[in-house]
Amino acid sequence: QVQLVQSGGGLVQPGGSLKLSCAPSGSTFGSYGLGWFRQAPGKEREFVAHTRWSGGSTFYADSVKGRFSISKDRATSTLYLQMNSLRPEDTAIYYCAAGRPIQSTAATPEAYYYWGQGTQVTVSS
């Protein structure tokens, strides 16, 4: 069992930046695949980015490519999502997730076992 604890988020103007964090409480990420997803009101949960804690490729949804980036702090076992050039359409609740997806399923929420509590990101002037 892995409990994921998120922090960050908030209200930012268009073009601004935010950084989200995700850490396992009382555990480690180990060899899990880690994903970031988001869900806007009235919409399905949407893939944002995926990486593997142990290393390997990182990939992003086309909608965030070049603006968002994943980083890892191994000293604190924390996963980050740096979000730059934010747009109003990025407004959503953001979730981190851990599981053992294969590459072909890494963008699907069903491939993940554990989820963070979610954090609101609002991009508005």
C-alpha positions in Angstrom: 0.0 0.0 0.0 1.3 3.4 -1.0 -0.2 6.6 0.2 0.6 9.5 -2.1 0.6 13.0 -0.6 0.4 16.0 -2.9 1.1 19.7 -2.4 1.3 22.8 -4.5 -1.3 24.2 -6.8 -3.4 27.3 -6.4 -4.4 30.3 -8.5 -2.2 31.7 -11.1 -2.6 34.1 -14.0 -2.3 33.0 -17.6 1.4 32.6 -18.5 2.4 32.0 -15.0 4.0 28.9 -13.4 3.2 26.5 -10.6 5.0 23.5 -9.2 3.2 20.4 -7.8 4.8 17.8 -5.6 3.9 14.2 -4.8 5.6 12.0 -2.2 4.8 8.6 -0.8 3.9 8.7 2.9 5.7 6.1 4.9 7.0 4.3 1.8 9.1 4.8 -1.3 8.3 5.0 -4.9 10.5 1.9 -5.5 10.2 0.8 -9.1 6.7 2.2 -9.7 5.6 4.0 -12.8 4.4 7.4 -11.8 1.8 9.5 -13.6 0.3 12.9 -13.5 -3.3 13.2 -14.5 -5.9 16.1 -14.3 -9.6 16.3 -14.3 -11.6 19.4 -15.2 -15.2 19.9 -14.1 -17.5 17.8 -16.2 -14.6 16.0 -18.0 -12.9 12.7 -17.8 -9.6 12.3 -16.1 -6.9 13.2 -18.6 -3.3 12.0 -18.8 -0.6 14.7 -18.4 2.8 12.9 -18.0 4.5 9.7 -17.0 7.9 8.6 -15.8 9.5 5.8 -13.9 11.0 6.5 -10.5 13.9 4.1 -11.2 14.7 5.8 -14.5 13.8 5.5 -18.1 11.8 7.5 -20.5 9.5 10.3 -19.6 6.7 11.4 -21.8 4.0 14.0 -21.9 0.6 14.6 -23.4 0.7 16.8 -26.5 -1.3 19.4 -24.8 1.4 20.1 -22.2 4.6 19.1 -24.1 7.2 21.9 -23.9 5.4 23.6 -21.0 5.3 21.0 -18.3 8.2 18.9 -17.0 8.7 16.1 -14.4 11.6 16.1 -12.0 12.6 13.9 -9.1 14.3 14.6 -5.8 15.7 11.2 -4.8 17.0 12.6 -1.5 13.4 13.3 -0.4 11.6 10.8 -2.6 9.5 13.5 -4.1 8.1 13.8 -7.6 7.5 17.2 -9.1 5.5 18.6 -12.0 6.7 22.0 -13.1 4.1 23.8 -15.0 5.1 26.8 -17.1 3.2 29.0 -19.5 -0.1 28.0 -17.9 -3.3 28.5 -19.8 -6.9 28.8 -18.7 -7.5 25.3 -20.2 -5.0 23.9 -17.8 -7.5 24.6 -15.0 -8.3 21.2 -13.3 -7.6 19.1 -10.2 -4.3 17.5 -10.7 -3.5 14.0 -9.4 -0.3 12.0 -9.1 -0.5 8.2 -9.4 1.7 5.2 -8.9 1.4 1.8 -10.6 3.0 -0.7 -12.9 1.8 0.3 -16.3 3.5 -0.9 -19.4 4.3 1.8 -22.0 1.1 1.2 -23.9 -1.1 1.7 -20.9 0.8 4.5 -19.1 -1.7 7.1 -20.2 -4.7 5.3 -18.9 -5.9 5.9 -15.3 -6.9 2.3 -14.9 -3.2 1.2 -15.1 -2.4 2.9 -11.7 -3.1 1.5 -8.3 -2.5 4.4 -6.0 -3.6 8.0 -6.2 -2.8 11.3 -4.4 -5.6 13.3 -2.9 -5.6 15.8 -5.8 -4.7 19.5 -5.9 -6.6 22.3 -7.5 -4.9 24.4 -10.2 -6.8 27.4 -11.5 -5.5 29.6 -14.3 -7.4 32.8 -14.5 -6.9 36.5 -14.8 
